[in-house]
């Protein structure tokens, strides 16, 4: 058996892979209702990646419906970008935390699209 060890320890990360453009389109078509589901699944993936409850499920659910909590959701995502960047192997990811918060205020669907694109990188690595 020839097994390769990944550079970072691989945890049981749930698979939630979407095309980032699809996240944007579904967010617009459903007037943001898709983002409630997306927030829940993304929180599950990020929590599994960092190995702790970084984003509580209640925050993920309510952030799809309530504007100020939506900003807090992207703040929590931004707080964990350092750990996620180590797993993904992209150090430039750390610099996107402020961008996520600002876009979370003005265009949350675009912010979701960026996060989805970064999470997809987890499934692309060997």
N, C-alpha and C positions, 0 to 999 in steps of 0.2 A: 504494500500500500504506500503510494507516494502522496503524502499530504503536504501542502504548503501552508506555512503559518502566515497569517496576515500581519501587517506591520503593527496594527493596533488590535487589542483583544476584541474578537467578534462576540457580541452578546446576541441574545435571541431578539433580533430586531425584526418587528413585524414588517411585512412587505406592504408598502403603500406607495406605489409608483404610478404617477400620472404625468401626462404631458403638461408642462406649465401653461401652455396656451389654452388647453382644455380647462384648467383651473380658472383661468381668467374668463373664458367664455361662459362656463357654467355659473360662475359668480355673477356675471352680468345678467344672464338669462333668468336666473332664479331670484334676482334682486337681492343677492347675498345669502339666501337660505342654504345654498350649497356650502358656503363657508362654515356653517355650523358643523356639518359633517366633516368637512376638511380640517377644521380646528381640532376636533376630537381625535381623528386619525393621526394628525401631525403631532399632537401632544403625546399620543401613545408611542410613536416612533422616537421622538426626542427623549422621552422619559427612558425608553429602552436603551438609547444610545449613550446617555450620560449615566445610567445605572441608578437613578433615583427619581423621585417625583419632582421634577423641575417645573412642570406645568400641571397644576391640579386639574382634574377632569372638569370640575365645576367651572373653573375659569375658562376652559376651552369651550364649554357649552354656552355659557352666558356671553362670552365675547362675540359670538356670532350674532347676538341680538342687541347688545348694549354697547354704544359707541365708546364710552370711556374705558370699559373693560377690554375692548378690542385693542386699544393702545397698550394696555397692561399685558395682554397676550403677546404682542410683538416685542414688548420690553423683555418679557421672560425668555422668548426665543433668542433675542439679542444677547441676553446674559449668558446663554449657553453656547454661543457661537464659538467660543474659544475651544471648548471640549469637542464640539462637532467638527471644527476645522482640523483637529488632530486625527479624528477618525476618517474624515473625507480625504485628508492629505492636501488641503488647500488653505494655506495660511492667509490668503487675501480675504477669506470669508470673515475673519475677525473684524475687518473694517466696515462691514455692512450693518452693524447693529443700529447705528443712528439712522441710516437710510431706511431700515425696516420700520422704525418708530415713526419717522416723518411720513413715509408712504402709508403706514397704518392709519394715520390721521386723515390724509387726503385721498388716498386710493388704496384701500385695504386689499382689493383684489390683485393689484399689481404686487403688493408686498407678499401676498400668498403665492403668487406666481414665482417670485424670486426664491422664497423658502422652498417651494416644491422642486425647483431646479437644483438647489443645493442638496436636498435630501435624495434626489435621484442619483447623485454621485456616489452615495453609499452603496447602491446596488450595482454600480458599474465597476467598482474596484474588485480586484481578484480575491 
